[in-house]
Every structure is written in C-alpha cells, then in structure tokens.
Amino acid sequence: MPSKKYYTDSEKKKNIYTIVNLKNSIIELERDVTKIHLNLKTIAREIYHLYNDIVPEDFEKMLRSNIDEMPLISN
C-alpha cells in the first residue's frame, strides 16, 4: 500500500497541473476577448464610415422602407 506521502505528493502535482491549465485557459480567453474587441472596433469604424457616406435623404428613405426595396447607393 502506498504511503500517505505519495498521496500528498500526487495531490499536489494534480493541483499544480490544474492551476497551470486554468492559467493557460485564462490567457487564451484573454486573447480571444482581445481579438473580439479589435473586430468590434473595426466593425464600428466601418459602420461609422458607411453611415457618413449615406446621403441624409437616402438614409431617411432606408429607415422608412424595406431594406430589400432600397436601390443601391452609388458613391
């Protein structure tokens, strides 16, 4: 039968392994959140530029009409 010390060492190794895995998971999650944040900033910039390119009359028409019925807006 293994000694009590063996179980304690084994439990410590498991705990360390678990902590390292959690740390790595948190780091990966942080990277993913950073990527999402950057993508959202890019999308927001594109929306801002598209919004500024729309002529106010066309924008009002778009708000009142169905999107499928809107003619293409040329630059």
Secondary structure as UniProt FT lines:
FT   HELIX           4..53
FT   HELIX           56..64
FT   HELIX           67..69
//
